[in-house]
Amino acid sequence: MQKEHRDRYIVKRSAPGRGKGLFAQVPIKKGEFIIEYTGTRIPTDVADTLTTRYLFDLEDGTTLDGSAMSNTARWMNHSCAPNCEALLEDGRIMLYAEKNIAAGDELTFDYGEEYFNIFLRPIGCKCSRCEAAASATKSSQMRGAKTR
């Protein structure tokens, strides 16, 4: 049985380049439980052959395939400055608020170094922290351009 509180979040369009995301509908306090990441437990060597990206390594030789639409947590996007954290509790992945979250904020967590390096680094991270840094770099480069 999936543990969640549906009245606390909603799936909707995220920032450009990110598709949909999961957003808080009410303020959530640091440390509060948000949602369970659910799916089918499969051997990691089988998971490594799949094309889905909704995989969560459980570090015991198994992986959780969270690609089913019933897994509402699958809509949580990556962030290099996340407001949620994933904790493994009794073989289940539980997501908690890492800081106070305002109503309307997107719920994000860090997907981890392996996922980042394989899937996100090649296309550029689209999280708000990286987008802001890229925008600032572009602005400073434009200011440094010489005119004739």
VEXLO-409813 format. One record per residue: residue number from 1; residue in one letter; x, y, z of N, C-alpha, C in turn. Coordinates in nm, 2 decimals. Example, Ala and Ser with C-alpha at 12.3 -4.5 7.8 and 13.67 -1.06 7.14 Angstrom:
VEXLO-409813
- guvo_kolti_n_X_n_Y_n_Z_ca_X_ca_Y_ca_Z_c_X_c_Y_c_Z
- 1_a_1.32_-0.57_0.78_1.23_-0.45_0.78_1.32_-0.33_0.78
- 2_s_1.28_-0.22_0.71_1.37_-0.11_0.71_1.29_0.00_0.79
This chain:
VEXLO-409813
- guvo_kolti_n_X_n_Y_n_Z_ca_X_ca_Y_ca_Z_c_X_c_Y_c_Z
- 1_m_0.08_-0.12_0.00_0.00_0.00_0.00_0.09_0.12_0.00
- 2_q_0.07_0.21_-0.09_0.14_0.34_-0.10_0.11_0.43_0.01
- 3_k_0.21_0.49_0.07_0.18_0.58_0.17_0.20_0.72_0.11
- 4_e_0.09_0.80_0.12_0.10_0.94_0.06_-0.01_1.02_0.12
- 5_h_-0.01_1.15_0.09_-0.11_1.25_0.13_-0.14_1.33_0.01
- 6_r_-0.24_1.29_-0.08_-0.27_1.35_-0.20_-0.32_1.49_-0.19
- 7_d_-0.38_1.53_-0.08_-0.42_1.67_-0.07_-0.31_1.77_-0.05
- 8_r_-0.19_1.72_-0.04_-0.07_1.81_-0.02_0.00_1.85_-0.14
- 9_y_-0.02_1.78_-0.25_0.06_1.81_-0.38_-0.03_1.79_-0.50
- 10_i_0.02_1.84_-0.61_-0.05_1.83_-0.74_0.06_1.81_-0.85
- 11_v_0.03_1.74_-0.95_0.11_1.72_-1.07_0.07_1.83_-1.17
- 12_k_0.17_1.91_-1.22_0.14_2.01_-1.32_0.27_2.04_-1.40
- 13_r_0.26_2.12_-1.50_0.37_2.16_-1.58_0.48_2.23_-1.50
- 14_s_0.60_2.19_-1.52_0.71_2.24_-1.45_0.78_2.35_-1.54
- 15_a_0.90_2.38_-1.51_0.98_2.48_-1.58_1.01_2.42_-1.73
- 16_p_1.03_2.51_-1.82_1.06_2.47_-1.96_1.18_2.37_-1.96
- 17_g_1.16_2.26_-2.04_1.26_2.16_-2.05_1.26_2.05_-1.95
- 18_r_1.16_2.06_-1.86_1.15_1.97_-1.75_1.02_1.88_-1.75
- 19_g_0.93_1.91_-1.84_0.80_1.84_-1.84_0.71_1.87_-1.72
- 20_k_0.65_1.77_-1.66_0.57_1.79_-1.55_0.65_1.77_-1.42
- 21_g_0.59_1.82_-1.31_0.65_1.81_-1.18_0.55_1.80_-1.07
- 22_l_0.59_1.77_-0.95_0.51_1.76_-0.84_0.52_1.88_-0.75
- 23_f_0.41_1.95_-0.72_0.41_2.08_-0.65_0.33_2.07_-0.52
- 24_a_0.38_2.14_-0.42_0.31_2.15_-0.29_0.19_2.23_-0.31
- 25_q_0.08_2.19_-0.25_-0.05_2.27_-0.25_-0.07_2.34_-0.12
- 26_v_0.01_2.29_-0.02_0.00_2.35_0.12_0.14_2.37_0.17
- 27_p_0.17_2.46_0.26_0.30_2.46_0.32_0.34_2.33_0.39
- 28_i_0.46_2.29_0.37_0.51_2.16_0.43_0.64_2.20_0.51
- 29_k_0.63_2.15_0.64_0.74_2.18_0.73_0.86_2.08_0.71
- 30_k_0.98_2.14_0.74_1.10_2.06_0.74_1.08_1.93_0.82
- 31_g_1.12_1.81_0.76_1.11_1.69_0.83_0.98_1.61_0.81
- 32_e_0.88_1.68_0.75_0.75_1.61_0.73_0.76_1.51_0.61
- 33_f_0.69_1.40_0.63_0.68_1.30_0.52_0.59_1.36_0.41
- 34_i_0.63_1.33_0.29_0.56_1.38_0.17_0.49_1.27_0.09
- 35_i_0.57_1.17_0.05_0.52_1.07_-0.04_0.62_0.95_-0.04
- 36_e_0.56_0.83_-0.07_0.65_0.71_-0.09_0.67_0.69_-0.24
- 37_y_0.79_0.66_-0.28_0.83_0.63_-0.42_0.80_0.48_-0.43
- 38_t_0.70_0.44_-0.51_0.66_0.30_-0.52_0.69_0.24_-0.66
- 39_g_0.69_0.11_-0.67_0.71_0.04_-0.79_0.73_-0.10_-0.77
- 40_t_0.78_-0.17_-0.88_0.81_-0.31_-0.88_0.96_-0.33_-0.85
- 41_r_0.98_-0.42_-0.75_1.12_-0.45_-0.71_1.17_-0.55_-0.81
- 42_i_1.29_-0.52_-0.88_1.34_-0.61_-0.98_1.49_-0.62_-0.96
- 43_p_1.56_-0.73_-1.00_1.71_-0.74_-0.99_1.77_-0.62_-1.06
- 44_t_1.88_-0.56_-1.01_1.95_-0.45_-1.07_2.00_-0.49_-1.21
- 45_d_2.05_-0.61_-1.23_2.10_-0.64_-1.36_1.99_-0.64_-1.46
- 46_v_1.87_-0.67_-1.43_1.75_-0.66_-1.52_1.72_-0.51_-1.54
- 47_a_1.72_-0.43_-1.43_1.70_-0.28_-1.44_1.80_-0.22_-1.54
- 48_d_1.92_-0.26_-1.54_2.02_-0.20_-1.62_1.99_-0.22_-1.77
- 49_t_1.90_-0.31_-1.81_1.87_-0.34_-1.95_1.75_-0.26_-1.99
- 50_l_1.68_-0.19_-1.90_1.55_-0.12_-1.93_1.58_0.02_-1.98
- 51_t_1.49_0.07_-2.06_1.50_0.21_-2.11_1.43_0.31_-2.02
- 52_t_1.35_0.27_-1.93_1.29_0.37_-1.84_1.39_0.44_-1.75
- 53_r_1.36_0.56_-1.71_1.45_0.63_-1.62_1.39_0.64_-1.48
- 54_y_1.28_0.58_-1.45_1.22_0.58_-1.32_1.27_0.47_-1.23
- 55_l_1.40_0.45_-1.23_1.46_0.34_-1.15_1.52_0.40_-1.03
- 56_f_1.51_0.33_-0.92_1.57_0.37_-0.79_1.64_0.25_-0.73
- 57_d_1.78_0.27_-0.73_1.86_0.16_-0.67_1.85_0.15_-0.52
- 58_l_1.82_0.02_-0.48_1.79_0.00_-0.34_1.92_-0.05_-0.27
- 59_e_2.03_-0.07_-0.34_2.16_-0.10_-0.28_2.17_-0.24_-0.22
- 60_d_2.07_-0.32_-0.25_2.08_-0.46_-0.20_2.07_-0.56_-0.32
- 61_g_2.11_-0.51_-0.44_2.11_-0.59_-0.56_1.97_-0.58_-0.63
- 62_t_1.88_-0.50_-0.57_1.75_-0.48_-0.64_1.73_-0.33_-0.67
- 63_t_1.64_-0.31_-0.76_1.61_-0.17_-0.80_1.45_-0.16_-0.81
- 64_l_1.40_-0.05_-0.77_1.26_-0.02_-0.78_1.23_0.04_-0.91
- 65_d_1.15_-0.02_-0.99_1.10_0.03_-1.12_0.97_0.11_-1.09
- 66_g_0.99_0.24_-1.08_0.88_0.33_-1.05_0.81_0.39_-1.17
- 67_s_0.81_0.33_-1.28_0.75_0.39_-1.40_0.60_0.38_-1.41
- 68_a_0.54_0.30_-1.33_0.39_0.29_-1.33_0.33_0.43_-1.30
- 69_m_0.22_0.46_-1.37_0.15_0.59_-1.35_0.10_0.60_-1.20
- 70_s_0.08_0.49_-1.14_0.03_0.49_-1.00_0.13_0.54_-0.90
- 71_n_0.25_0.55_-0.94_0.36_0.61_-0.86_0.37_0.76_-0.88
- 72_t_0.29_0.83_-0.80_0.28_0.98_-0.81_0.42_1.04_-0.78
- 73_a_0.50_0.98_-0.70_0.64_1.04_-0.68_0.72_1.04_-0.80
- 74_r_0.69_0.97_-0.90_0.77_0.97_-1.03_0.77_1.11_-1.09
- 75_w_0.68_1.19_-1.05_0.68_1.33_-1.11_0.77_1.43_-1.04
- 76_m_0.84_1.38_-0.94_0.94_1.47_-0.87_1.06_1.48_-0.95
- 77_n_1.10_1.60_-0.99_1.21_1.63_-1.07_1.34_1.64_-0.99
- 78_h_1.45_1.63_-1.05_1.59_1.64_-0.99_1.61_1.79_-0.96
- 79_s_1.69_1.81_-0.86_1.74_1.95_-0.83_1.88_1.93_-0.77
- 80_c_1.97_2.02_-0.80_2.10_2.02_-0.74_2.09_2.09_-0.60
- 81_a_1.98_2.16_-0.58_1.95_2.22_-0.45_1.81_2.18_-0.41
- 82_p_1.79_2.05_-0.38_1.66_1.99_-0.35_1.59_2.04_-0.22
- 83_n_1.46_2.03_-0.22_1.39_2.07_-0.10_1.33_1.94_-0.03
- 84_c_1.36_1.82_-0.09_1.32_1.69_-0.03_1.44_1.60_-0.03
- 85_e_1.43_1.50_0.05_1.53_1.39_0.05_1.46_1.26_0.06
- 86_a_1.52_1.16_-0.01_1.47_1.02_-0.02_1.54_0.94_0.09
- 87_l_1.47_0.87_0.17_1.52_0.79_0.28_1.47_0.65_0.26
- 88_l_1.56_0.55_0.27_1.52_0.41_0.26_1.48_0.36_0.40
- 89_e_1.36_0.32_0.42_1.30_0.27_0.55_1.24_0.14_0.53
- 90_d_1.30_0.04_0.59_1.24_-0.10_0.58_1.22_-0.14_0.44
- 91_g_1.31_-0.11_0.35_1.31_-0.15_0.21_1.21_-0.06_0.12
- 92_r_1.16_0.05_0.18_1.07_0.14_0.11_1.13_0.28_0.10
- 93_i_1.11_0.35_-0.01_1.17_0.48_-0.03_1.07_0.58_0.01
- 94_m_1.10_0.66_0.11_1.01_0.76_0.16_1.08_0.90_0.14
- 95_l_1.00_0.99_0.09_1.05_1.13_0.06_1.00_1.23_0.17
- 96_y_1.09_1.30_0.23_1.06_1.40_0.33_1.11_1.54_0.29
- 97_a_1.05_1.64_0.35_1.09_1.78_0.33_1.22_1.80_0.40
- 98_e_1.32_1.85_0.32_1.45_1.87_0.37_1.46_2.01_0.43
- 99_k_1.36_2.10_0.40_1.35_2.23_0.45_1.20_2.27_0.44
- 100_n_1.17_2.38_0.50_1.03_2.43_0.49_1.00_2.46_0.34
- 101_i_0.88_2.41_0.30_0.84_2.43_0.16_0.71_2.51_0.15
- 102_a_0.71_2.61_0.07_0.59_2.69_0.06_0.49_2.63_-0.04
- 103_a_0.36_2.66_-0.02_0.26_2.62_-0.12_0.30_2.67_-0.26
- 104_g_0.29_2.59_-0.36_0.32_2.64_-0.49_0.47_2.60_-0.53
- 105_d_0.55_2.56_-0.44_0.69_2.52_-0.47_0.69_2.38_-0.53
- 106_e_0.78_2.36_-0.63_0.80_2.23_-0.69_0.88_2.15_-0.59
- 107_l_0.83_2.02_-0.57_0.90_1.92_-0.48_1.01_1.85_-0.56
- 108_t_1.13_1.86_-0.52_1.25_1.80_-0.59_1.34_1.73_-0.49
- 109_f_1.41_1.64_-0.55_1.52_1.57_-0.48_1.64_1.55_-0.57
- 110_d_1.75_1.52_-0.51_1.88_1.49_-0.58_1.87_1.35_-0.63
- 111_y_1.88_1.33_-0.76_1.87_1.19_-0.82_2.00_1.11_-0.79
- 112_g_2.11_1.18_-0.75_2.23_1.11_-0.73_2.33_1.12_-0.84
- 113_e_2.46_1.10_-0.81_2.57_1.12_-0.90_2.56_1.04_-1.03
- 114_e_2.53_0.91_-1.01_2.53_0.82_-1.12_2.42_0.86_-1.23
- 115_y_2.30_0.89_-1.18_2.19_0.93_-1.27_2.23_1.06_-1.33
- 116_f_2.28_1.16_-1.25_2.32_1.29_-1.30_2.42_1.28_-1.42
- 117_n_2.52_1.20_-1.39_2.63_1.18_-1.49_2.59_1.12_-1.62
- 118_i_2.50_1.02_-1.61_2.45_0.94_-1.73_2.35_1.02_-1.81
- 119_f_2.25_1.08_-1.74_2.13_1.13_-1.81_2.13_1.29_-1.81
- 120_l_2.17_1.35_-1.70_2.15_1.50_-1.70_2.27_1.58_-1.74
- 121_r_2.39_1.54_-1.71_2.51_1.61_-1.75_2.52_1.63_-1.90
- 122_p_2.50_1.52_-1.98_2.51_1.54_-2.12_2.42_1.64_-2.19
- 123_i_2.30_1.66_-2.13_2.20_1.76_-2.19_2.20_1.89_-2.11
- 124_g_2.27_1.89_-2.00_2.26_2.01_-1.91_2.15_2.00_-1.81
- 125_c_2.18_2.02_-1.69_2.09_2.02_-1.58_1.99_2.13_-1.59
- 126_k_1.86_2.11_-1.57_1.76_2.21_-1.59_1.70_2.26_-1.46
- 127_c_1.76_2.22_-1.35_1.71_2.26_-1.22_1.73_2.41_-1.20
- 128_s_1.65_2.47_-1.11_1.65_2.62_-1.10_1.79_2.67_-1.06
- 129_r_1.86_2.60_-0.98_2.00_2.64_-0.94_2.09_2.65_-1.06
- 130_c_2.09_2.54_-1.14_2.18_2.54_-1.26_2.13_2.63_-1.37
- 131_e_2.00_2.65_-1.39_1.95_2.74_-1.48_1.99_2.89_-1.45
- 132_a_1.98_2.92_-1.32_2.02_3.05_-1.27_2.17_3.08_-1.29
- 133_a_2.25_2.98_-1.26_2.39_2.99_-1.28_2.42_3.01_-1.43
- 134_a_2.36_2.93_-1.52_2.38_2.94_-1.66_2.34_3.08_-1.71
- 135_s_2.23_3.13_-1.66_2.18_3.26_-1.70_2.27_3.37_-1.65
- 136_a_2.33_3.36_-1.53_2.42_3.46_-1.48_2.55_3.46_-1.56
- 137_t_2.60_3.34_-1.60_2.72_3.32_-1.68_2.70_3.39_-1.82
- 138_k_2.58_3.36_-1.87_2.55_3.42_-2.01_2.54_3.57_-2.00
- 139_s_2.48_3.62_-1.89_2.47_3.77_-1.87_2.61_3.83_-1.85
- 140_s_2.69_3.77_-1.77_2.83_3.83_-1.75_2.91_3.82_-1.88
- 141_q_2.89_3.72_-1.96_2.96_3.71_-2.09_2.91_3.82_-2.18
- 142_m_2.78_3.85_-2.18_2.73_3.95_-2.26_2.78_4.09_-2.22
- 143_r_2.79_4.11_-2.09_2.84_4.24_-2.04_2.98_4.26_-2.07
- 144_g_3.06_4.15_-2.08_3.20_4.16_-2.11_3.23_4.18_-2.26
- 145_a_3.13_4.17_-2.34_3.15_4.18_-2.49_3.19_4.32_-2.52
- 146_k_3.28_4.34_-2.61_3.33_4.47_-2.65_3.24_4.51_-2.77
- 147_t_3.22_4.64_-2.78_3.14_4.70_-2.89_3.23_4.78_-2.98
- 148_r_3.20_4.80_-3.10_3.28_4.87_-3.19_3.22_5.01_-3.22
